[in-house]
């Protein structure tokens, strides 16, 4: 084989290899948009929420929340509690708030505490309400800590000393757990 023939053969081999690599890259790119869309979807959901497009927000948050995303669970709890973008359902709201609260989300802990105080979506339970409100207040950012403490203290005024002690013990024994 001449050097020219070898170059032609090498060229054809490289051309076939490049075509194969091109197909492989195309196949990978077809699969990447869902992965990329998933990475952007929480931001997309929050953006829709801020625009008050609650239907779109709920459509984004539901699959994320089902996969254990804390922020999506908390937002979804709010949507179900208020009936924005989804039918109002306190039981659903409590379930989503609980999933986020158990992972340490202070907003979800606060909201779940209020649902327990009012008996909305969960049995009314002042001790459980106080537990979640205590946890929320302790973990809240400084700008909202005072207002959460006032609500927690208002709930506490409805409790006996024994109930207060029980709520504090539950809060002390609580530890966050991540969903798998």
HELIX and SHEET records of a PDB file:
HELIX    1   1 UNK A    3  UNK A   50  1                                  48    
HELIX    2   2 UNK A   54  UNK A   66  1                                  13    
HELIX    3   3 UNK A   70  UNK A   82  1                                  13    
HELIX    4   4 UNK A   90  UNK A  102  1                                  13    
HELIX    5   5 UNK A  106  UNK A  118  1                                  13    
HELIX    6   6 UNK A  126  UNK A  139  1                                  14    
HELIX    7   7 UNK A  142  UNK A  156  1                                  15    
HELIX    8   8 UNK A  161  UNK A  173  1                                  13    
END                                                                             
